[in-house]
């Protein structure tokens, strides 16, 4: 029997990193920057948080001596700082130097994964563990702690209340970003920059500033997705190359939710469910080849949505007009 109560929390847990990544990428793309380096940014955000929590656990000398506030604040600040640096590098190359955004994004992904694996491997050598991984169980206990009354409310608590604070933070951030983009002057200016930077510049909007701020903020949000995956979903265990293709799936989710962060909340849970659906299907040697097909479902759904939105040809469902294009002010 398909256990829906057990499946939904795992789908949500799998979808939260996608929600962080897609929300950050939507904010970035609304400014006209196509950041294909989101997988690398999420990887750097994860390893930065791991580095911070690793050295704090070592200096504290045990879980009993760890301060709850510092246990959460240090890895979060490290993750935000690492992601911010990645965002600044991307903006310097694409906005200031006007490098090709597609090539820069792909290079950032390779760079970010390389940085994560290098520092992750270095930490693994420091602990001299029998397995090639780092276990930050003391820190993870704070990140994955659910609401105190979740266990007393049956299936309702398991589905809606059994998550760490970063899961709820991801939803709040998505709602705030959706409100800012749709209902504020800042959001109007940002969308103007993404649609037609020359017109926005002529209207007195600082195009460079909006691109820098939106892209860096988007990278910081995406970096929290990597931190959530390690500290909450993976129970504080870091191992190189364990993040998988979740960064690319977050970029695909942007298309699926038609550049609307609020739609991305349910869409990320759907994608998270589709991503792990093969685990709940019949097992056995006769079905092994079909599981690889089931893993393709999220991407197939994205392609179908892309075709449908293109056929409907509604402007509000299309990406920003200047997405992926560098702005040359002298050509205005």
TAPEHU-V883200 format. One record per pair of residues at least 24 apart in sequence whose ideal C-beta (glycine too) atoms are under 10 Angstrom apart, sorted by the first residue. I is the first residue (numbers start at 0). J is the second residue. D is the distance in whole Angstrom. If there is no record, write none. Layout:
[[I:J:D] [I:J:D]]
This chain:
[[1:279:6] [1:280:9] [2:279:8] [3:154:9] [3:158:9] [3:279:10] [4:153:9] [4:154:5] [4:155:10] [4:157:6] [4:158:7] [5:157:8] [5:158:10] [5:279:9] [6:158:10] [6:272:7] [6:275:8] [6:276:9] [6:278:9] [6:279:6] [7:154:9] [7:157:8] [7:158:5] [7:159:9] [7:161:10] [7:268:8] [7:271:10] [7:272:8] [8:145:10] [8:157:6] [8:158:6] [8:159:9] [8:160:10] [8:161:6] [8:162:7] [8:166:10] [9:232:9] [9:271:8] [9:272:8] [9:274:10] [9:275:6] [9:278:8] [9:279:9] [10:267:9] [10:268:6] [10:269:8] [10:270:9] [10:271:4] [10:272:4] [10:273:8] [10:274:8] [10:275:7] [10:276:9] [10:279:10] [11:158:8] [11:159:9] [11:161:9] [11:162:6] [11:166:7] [11:169:10] [11:170:10] [11:232:10] [11:267:9] [11:268:5] [11:271:6] [11:272:9] [12:143:9] [12:161:9] [12:162:7] [12:163:9] [12:166:7] [12:227:9] [12:228:9] [12:231:7] [12:232:5] [12:233:10] [12:268:10] [12:271:7] [12:275:9] [13:228:9] [13:232:7] [13:245:8] [13:248:10] [13:267:9] [13:268:8] [13:270:8] [13:271:3] [13:272:7] [13:273:9] [13:274:5] [13:275:5] [14:166:9] [14:169:9] [14:245:10] [14:248:10] [14:249:10] [14:252:9] [14:263:9] [14:264:9] [14:265:9] [14:266:8] [14:267:4] [14:268:4] [14:269:7] [14:270:6] [14:271:3] [14:272:7] [14:273:10] [14:274:8] [14:275:10] [15:162:8] [15:163:9] [15:165:7] [15:166:5] [15:167:9] [15:168:9] [15:169:5] [15:170:9] [15:223:9] [15:224:7] [15:227:5] [15:228:8] [15:231:8] [15:232:7] [15:264:10] [15:267:7] [15:268:9] [15:271:8] [16:41:7] [16:44:10] [16:45:9] [16:165:9] [16:169:8] [16:221:9] [16:223:9] [16:224:4] [16:225:7] [16:226:9] [16:227:6] [16:228:5] [16:229:10] [16:231:9] [16:232:7] [16:242:8] [16:243:10] [16:245:5] [16:246:9] [16:248:9] [16:249:7] [16:267:8] [16:271:8] [17:41:10] [17:169:9] [17:224:7] [17:228:10] [17:245:6] [17:246:9] [17:248:6] [17:249:5] [17:250:10] [17:251:9] [17:252:5] [17:253:10] [17:255:10] [17:263:8] [17:266:8] [17:267:4] [17:268:9] [17:269:10] [17:270:5] [17:271:6] [17:274:8] [17:297:9] [18:166:9] [18:169:5] [18:170:7] [18:172:8] [18:173:6] [18:220:9] [18:223:10] [18:224:7] [18:227:9] [18:249:8] [18:252:8] [18:256:10] [18:260:9] [18:263:6] [18:264:6] [18:265:10] [18:266:8] [18:267:4] [18:268:8] [18:270:9] [18:271:9] [19:44:9] [19:165:8] [19:166:10] [19:168:9] [19:169:5] [19:172:8] [19:173:9] [19:219:10] [19:220:6] [19:221:6] [19:222:8] [19:223:5] [19:224:3] [19:225:8] [19:226:9] [19:227:6] [19:228:9] [19:245:10] [19:249:8] [19:263:10] [19:267:9] [20:44:10] [20:169:10] [20:217:9] [20:220:8] [20:221:5] [20:222:9] [20:223:9] [20:224:5] [20:225:8] [20:228:10] [20:245:7] [20:246:6] [20:247:9] [20:248:8] [20:249:3] [20:250:7] [20:252:7] [20:253:9] [20:263:10] [20:267:9] [21:169:10] [21:173:8] [21:217:10] [21:220:9] [21:221:8] [21:224:9] [21:248:9] [21:249:5] [21:250:8] [21:251:9] [21:252:4] [21:253:5] [21:254:9] [21:255:8] [21:256:7] [21:258:10] [21:260:8] [21:262:10] [21:263:5] [21:264:10] [21:266:8] [21:267:6] [21:270:9] [22:169:7] [22:170:10] [22:172:6] [22:173:5] [22:174:10] [22:175:9] [22:176:6] [22:177:9] [22:217:8] [22:220:5] [22:221:8] [22:223:9] [22:224:9] [22:249:9] [22:252:9] [22:253:9] [22:256:9] [22:260:5] [22:261:10] [22:263:6] [22:264:9] [22:267:9] [23:82:8] [23:86:9] [23:172:9] [23:173:10] [23:176:9] [23:213:10] [23:214:9] [23:215:10] [23:216:8] [23:217:4] [23:218:6] [23:219:7] [23:220:4] [23:221:3] [23:222:8] [23:223:8] [23:224:8] [23:249:8] [23:253:10] [23:260:9] [24:214:10] [24:217:6] [24:218:9] [24:220:9] [24:221:7] [24:246:9] [24:249:6] [24:250:6] [24:251:10] [24:252:8] [24:253:5] [24:254:10] [24:258:9] [24:260:10] [24:263:10] [25:173:9] [25:176:7] [25:177:9] [25:180:8] [25:213:10] [25:217:8] [25:220:9] [25:249:10] [25:252:9] [25:253:6] [25:256:8] [25:257:10] [25:258:5] [25:259:7] [25:260:5] [25:262:10] [25:263:7] [26:172:10] [26:176:6] [26:179:9] [26:180:8] [26:186:10] [26:189:8] [26:212:9] [26:213:5] [26:214:8] [26:215:10] [26:216:6] [26:217:4] [26:218:9] [26:219:10] [26:220:7] [26:221:9] [26:258:10] [26:260:8] [27:86:8] [27:89:9] [27:90:10] [27:104:10] [27:193:9] [27:210:9] [27:213:6] [27:214:5] [27:215:9] [27:216:8] [27:217:4] [27:218:7] [27:220:9] [27:221:8] [27:253:9] [27:322:10] [28:193:7] [28:213:9] [28:214:9] [28:217:8] [28:250:9] [28:253:7] [28:254:10] [28:258:7] [28:318:7] [28:319:6] [28:322:6] [28:323:9] [29:176:9] [29:179:10] [29:180:6] [29:186:8] [29:189:5] [29:190:6] [29:191:10] [29:192:8] [29:193:5] [29:194:9] [29:209:9] [29:213:6] [29:217:9] [29:258:7] [29:260:10] [29:318:9] [29:319:6] [29:322:9] [30:90:10] [30:94:9] [30:188:10] [30:189:6] [30:190:9] [30:191:10] [30:192:5] [30:193:5] [30:196:9] [30:206:9] [30:209:6] [30:210:5] [30:211:9] [30:212:8] [30:213:4] [30:214:6] [30:216:10] [30:217:8] [30:319:8] [30:321:9] [30:322:9] [31:93:10] [31:94:9] [31:100:9] [31:189:9] [31:190:10] [31:191:10] [31:192:6] [31:193:4] [31:194:8] [31:195:9] [31:196:6] [31:199:10] [31:206:8] [31:209:9] [31:210:7] [31:213:9] [31:214:10] [31:318:10] [31:319:6] [31:320:8] [31:321:4] [31:322:6] [31:323:8] [31:324:7] [31:325:9] [31:326:7] [32:86:10] [32:89:8] [32:90:8] [32:93:6] [32:94:7] [32:100:6] [32:103:10] [32:104:9] [32:192:10] [32:193:8] [32:210:6] [32:211:9] [32:213:7] [32:214:5] [32:217:8] [32:319:9] [32:321:9] [32:322:8] [32:323:8] [32:324:10] [32:325:9] [33:93:9] [33:100:5] [33:101:7] [33:103:9] [33:104:7] [33:250:9] [33:253:10] [33:318:8] [33:319:9] [33:321:10] [33:322:5] [33:323:4] [33:324:9] [34:85:9] [34:86:8] [34:89:6] [34:90:9] [34:93:8] [34:100:7] [34:103:8] [34:104:5] [34:107:8] [34:108:10] [34:214:6] [34:217:7] [34:218:7] [34:221:9] [34:250:9] [34:323:10] [35:89:10] [35:100:8] [35:101:6] [35:102:9] [35:103:8] [35:104:3] [35:105:6] [35:106:9] [35:107:8] [35:108:7] [35:246:9] [35:247:9] [35:250:7] [35:323:9] [36:85:7] [36:86:9] [36:88:9] [36:89:6] [36:92:10] [36:93:10] [36:100:9] [36:103:7] [36:104:4] [36:105:7] [36:106:7] [36:107:3] [36:108:5] [36:109:9] [36:110:8] [36:111:7] [36:218:8] [36:221:9] [36:246:9] [36:250:10] [37:85:10] [37:89:10] [37:104:8] [37:107:9] [37:108:8] [37:111:9] [37:217:8] [37:218:8] [37:221:5] [37:222:10] [37:224:9] [37:225:10] [37:245:10] [37:246:5] [37:247:8] [37:249:6] [37:250:6] [37:253:9] [38:104:9] [38:105:10] [38:107:9] [38:108:5] [38:109:9] [38:111:7] [38:112:7] [38:221:9] [38:225:9] [38:242:8] [38:243:9] [38:244:8] [38:245:8] [38:246:2] [38:247:6] [38:248:9] [38:249:8] [38:250:8] [39:85:7] [39:89:9] [39:104:8] [39:105:9] [39:106:9] [39:107:5] [39:108:4] [39:109:7] [39:110:6] [39:111:2] [39:112:6] [39:113:8] [39:114:8] [39:115:8] [39:218:10] [39:221:10] [39:225:10] [39:246:7] [40:81:9] [40:82:5] [40:83:10] [40:84:10] [40:85:5] [40:86:7] [40:88:10] [40:89:8] [40:104:10] [40:107:7] [40:108:8] [40:111:6] [40:217:9] [40:218:5] [40:219:9] [40:220:10] [40:221:5] [40:222:6] [40:224:9] [40:225:8] [40:246:8] [40:249:10] [41:78:10] [41:82:8] [41:85:9] [41:108:10] [41:111:8] [41:112:10] [41:115:9] [41:218:9] [41:221:5] [41:222:6] [41:223:9] [41:224:5] [41:225:4] [41:226:9] [41:227:10] [41:228:8] [41:242:7] [41:245:7] [41:246:5] [41:249:7] [42:81:10] [42:82:10] [42:85:9] [42:108:8] [42:110:10] [42:111:5] [42:112:5] [42:113:9] [42:114:8] [42:115:4] [42:116:8] [42:119:9] [42:222:9] [42:225:6] [42:228:10] [42:239:10] [42:240:9] [42:242:6] [42:245:10] [42:246:7] [43:78:8] [43:80:10] [43:81:5] [43:82:6] [43:83:10] [43:84:8] [43:85:5] [43:107:9] [43:110:9] [43:111:5] [43:112:9] [43:113:10] [43:114:6] [43:115:6] [43:118:9] [43:218:9] [43:221:10] [43:222:7] [43:225:7] [44:74:10] [44:75:10] [44:77:9] [44:78:4] [44:79:8] [44:80:9] [44:81:6] [44:82:4] [44:83:9] [44:85:8] [44:111:9] [44:115:9] [44:218:8] [44:219:8] [44:220:9] [44:221:7] [44:222:2] [44:223:6] [44:224:7] [44:225:4] [44:226:6] [44:227:9] [44:228:9] [44:229:9] [45:74:10] [45:78:7] [45:81:9] [45:82:10] [45:111:10] [45:115:7] [45:119:9] [45:222:8] [45:223:9] [45:224:8] [45:225:3] [45:226:6] [45:227:9] [45:228:6] [45:229:5] [45:230:9] [45:233:9] [45:237:7] [45:241:9] [45:242:7] [46:77:9] [46:78:9] [46:81:7] [46:111:9] [46:112:10] [46:114:7] [46:115:4] [46:116:8] [46:117:9] [46:118:5] [46:119:6] [46:122:9] [46:222:10] [46:225:8] [46:226:9] [46:229:8] [46:237:7] [46:239:9] [46:242:10] [47:74:8] [47:75:10] [47:76:9] [47:77:4] [47:78:5] [47:79:8] [47:80:7] [47:81:3] [47:82:7] [47:83:10] [47:84:9] [47:85:9] [47:114:9] [47:115:9] [47:118:8] [47:222:7] [47:225:8] [47:226:8] [48:73:8] [48:74:4] [48:75:7] [48:76:9] [48:77:5] [48:78:4] [48:79:9] [48:80:10] [48:81:8] [48:82:10] [48:135:9] [48:138:9] [48:142:9] [48:222:8] [48:223:9] [48:225:7] [48:226:4] [48:227:9] [48:229:7] [48:230:7] [48:237:9] [49:74:7] [49:77:8] [49:78:9] [49:115:9] [49:118:8] [49:119:7] [49:122:7] [49:133:7] [49:135:7] [49:138:9] [49:225:9] [49:226:8] [49:229:6] [49:230:8] [49:235:9] [49:236:10] [49:237:5] [50:74:8] [50:77:6] [50:78:9] [50:81:8] [50:118:6] [50:119:9] [50:121:9] [50:122:7] [50:133:10] [50:237:10] [51:75:8] [51:76:7] [51:77:3] [51:78:8] [51:80:9] [51:81:9] [51:138:9] [51:226:10] [52:77:8] [52:78:10] [52:133:9] [52:135:5] [52:137:8] [52:138:4] [52:139:9] [52:141:10] [52:142:9] [52:226:9] [52:229:9] [52:230:7] [52:235:8] [52:237:10] [53:77:10] [53:118:10] [53:119:10] [53:122:6] [53:125:8] [53:126:8] [53:133:6] [53:135:6] [53:138:8] [53:237:9] [54:122:9] [54:125:10] [55:135:9] [55:137:9] [55:138:8] [56:133:10] [56:134:10] [56:135:6] [56:136:9] [56:137:6] [56:138:6] [56:235:10] [57:125:9] [57:126:9] [59:137:8] [61:137:8] [62:136:8] [62:137:4] [62:138:9] [62:140:8] [62:141:10] [63:137:9] [64:137:10] [65:137:6] [65:138:8] [65:140:10] [65:141:8] [67:141:6] [67:144:10] [68:141:9] [69:141:10] [70:135:10] [70:137:7] [70:138:6] [70:139:10] [70:140:9] [70:141:5] [70:142:9] [71:138:8] [71:141:5] [71:142:7] [71:144:10] [71:164:8] [71:165:9] [71:230:9] [73:138:9] [74:135:8] [74:138:6] [74:141:9] [74:142:8] [74:226:6] [74:229:9] [74:230:7] [74:235:10] [75:142:9] [75:165:9] [75:168:10] [75:222:10] [75:223:7] [75:226:7] [75:230:9] [77:222:10] [77:226:9] [78:219:8] [78:222:5] [78:223:6] [78:224:10] [78:225:7] [78:226:4] [78:227:9] [78:229:9] [78:230:9] [79:218:9] [79:219:5] [79:220:9] [79:222:6] [79:223:7] [79:226:9] [80:219:9] [80:222:9] [81:111:9] [81:114:9] [81:115:9] [81:118:10] [81:218:9] [81:219:9] [81:222:6] [81:225:9] [81:226:9] [82:111:9] [82:215:8] [82:216:10] [82:217:9] [82:218:5] [82:219:5] [82:220:8] [82:221:6] [82:222:3] [82:223:8] [82:224:9] [82:225:8] [82:226:9] [83:215:6] [83:216:9] [83:218:7] [83:219:5] [83:222:8] [84:114:10] [84:215:9] [84:218:9] [84:222:10] [85:110:8] [85:111:6] [85:114:9] [85:214:10] [85:215:9] [85:218:5] [85:219:9] [85:221:9] [85:222:8] [86:211:8] [86:212:10] [86:213:9] [86:214:5] [86:215:4] [86:216:8] [86:217:7] [86:218:3] [86:219:7] [86:220:10] [86:221:9] [86:222:9] [87:211:8] [87:214:9] [87:215:6] [87:218:8] [88:218:9] [89:211:10] [89:214:6] [89:215:9] [89:217:10] [89:218:7] [90:207:9] [90:210:7] [90:211:5] [90:212:9] [90:213:9] [90:214:5] [90:215:7] [90:218:9] [91:211:9] [93:210:8] [93:214:8] [93:323:9] [93:325:7] [93:326:10] [94:206:9] [94:207:6] [94:208:10] [94:209:10] [94:210:5] [94:211:6] [94:214:8] [94:325:8] [94:326:8] [95:207:8] [95:210:10] [95:211:9] [96:325:9] [97:324:10] [97:325:4] [97:326:8] [97:327:7] [98:325:8] [99:323:9] [99:325:8] [100:322:9] [100:323:5] [100:324:8] [100:325:7] [101:323:7] [104:250:9] [104:323:9] [107:218:9] [108:246:7] [108:247:9] [111:222:10] [111:225:9] [111:246:9] [112:239:9] [112:240:8] [112:242:8] [112:246:9] [115:225:8] [115:237:9] [115:239:7] [115:240:9] [115:242:8] [116:238:10] [116:239:5] [116:240:7] [117:239:9] [118:237:10] [118:239:10] [119:229:10] [119:237:6] [119:238:7] [119:239:5] [119:240:9] [119:241:9] [120:238:10] [120:239:6] [122:237:7] [123:237:8] [123:238:8] [123:239:8] [130:236:9] [130:238:8] [131:237:10] [131:238:6] [131:239:7] [132:233:9] [132:236:5] [132:237:6] [132:238:4] [132:239:8] [132:241:8] [133:229:9] [133:235:8] [133:236:7] [133:237:4] [133:238:8] [133:239:10] [134:233:10] [134:234:8] [134:235:6] [134:236:5] [134:237:8] [134:238:10] [135:229:8] [135:230:7] [135:233:10] [135:234:9] [135:235:4] [135:236:8] [135:237:7] [136:234:7] [136:235:5] [136:236:8] [137:235:8] [138:229:9] [138:230:6] [138:235:6] [139:163:9] [139:229:8] [139:230:5] [139:231:7] [139:232:10] [139:233:8] [139:234:5] [139:235:3] [139:236:8] [140:230:10] [140:234:9] [140:235:8] [141:230:8] [141:231:10] [141:235:10] [142:166:10] [142:226:8] [142:227:8] [142:229:9] [142:230:4] [142:231:5] [142:232:10] [142:234:9] [142:235:8] [143:227:10] [143:230:7] [143:231:5] [143:232:8] [143:233:10] [143:234:7] [143:235:8] [144:231:9] [162:227:10] [162:231:8] [163:227:8] [163:230:8] [163:231:5] [163:232:9] [164:227:10] [164:231:9] [165:223:7] [165:224:9] [165:226:7] [165:227:4] [165:228:10] [165:230:8] [165:231:6] [165:232:10] [166:227:7] [166:231:7] [166:232:9] [168:220:10] [168:223:7] [168:227:9] [169:220:9] [169:223:7] [169:224:8] [169:227:7] [169:263:10] [169:264:8] [169:267:8] [170:260:10] [170:261:10] [170:263:10] [170:264:6] [170:267:9] [172:220:6] [172:223:8] [172:260:8] [173:220:9] [173:256:10] [173:259:9] [173:260:4] [173:261:6] [173:262:9] [173:263:6] [173:264:5] [173:267:8] [174:260:7] [174:261:6] [174:264:8] [175:260:8] [175:261:10] [176:216:9] [176:217:9] [176:220:8] [176:259:10] [176:260:4] [176:261:8] [176:263:9] [177:259:6] [177:260:4] [177:261:4] [177:262:8] [177:263:8] [177:264:9] [178:260:9] [178:261:8] [179:260:9] [180:213:10] [180:258:9] [180:259:8] [180:260:7] [180:261:9] [181:259:8] [181:260:9] [181:261:9] [185:209:9] [185:212:9] [185:213:10] [189:213:6] [189:319:10] [190:258:10] [190:319:7] [191:319:10] [192:319:9] [192:321:8] [192:326:8] [193:258:9] [193:318:9] [193:319:3] [193:320:7] [193:321:6] [193:322:7] [194:314:10] [194:318:10] [194:319:5] [194:320:5] [194:321:6] [194:322:9] [195:319:9] [195:320:6] [195:321:6] [195:326:10] [196:319:10] [196:320:10] [196:321:6] [196:324:8] [196:325:9] [196:326:4] [196:327:9] [196:328:8] [196:331:9] [197:321:9] [197:326:7] [197:327:9] [197:328:8] [197:330:8] [197:331:4] [198:331:9] [199:321:10] [199:326:9] [200:326:8] [200:328:6] [200:331:6] [201:331:7] [206:321:10] [206:326:6] [206:328:8] [206:331:10] [207:326:8] [207:328:9] [210:326:8] [220:260:10] [221:246:8] [221:249:7] [221:250:10] [224:249:7] [224:267:10] [232:271:10] [243:274:9] [244:274:9] [244:294:9] [244:297:10] [244:298:9] [245:270:10] [245:271:9] [245:274:8] [247:297:10] [247:298:9] [248:273:9] [248:274:7] [248:297:6] [248:298:8] [248:301:9] [250:301:9] [251:297:7] [251:298:6] [251:300:9] [251:301:4] [251:302:9] [251:304:9] [251:305:9] [252:297:8] [252:301:8] [253:301:9] [253:318:9] [254:301:6] [254:302:9] [254:304:7] [254:305:6] [254:308:8] [254:316:10] [254:318:8] [255:297:8] [255:300:7] [255:301:5] [255:302:10] [255:303:9] [255:304:5] [255:305:8] [255:308:9] [256:304:9] [257:304:8] [257:305:10] [257:308:6] [257:313:9] [257:315:8] [257:316:5] [257:317:8] [257:318:9] [258:315:9] [258:316:8] [258:317:8] [258:318:6] [258:319:8] [258:322:9] [259:315:9] [259:316:9] [266:300:10] [266:301:10] [266:304:9] [269:297:9] [269:300:8] [270:296:9] [270:297:5] [270:298:10] [270:300:8] [270:301:9] [271:297:9] [272:296:10] [272:297:9] [273:297:5] [273:298:9] [273:299:9] [273:300:7]]
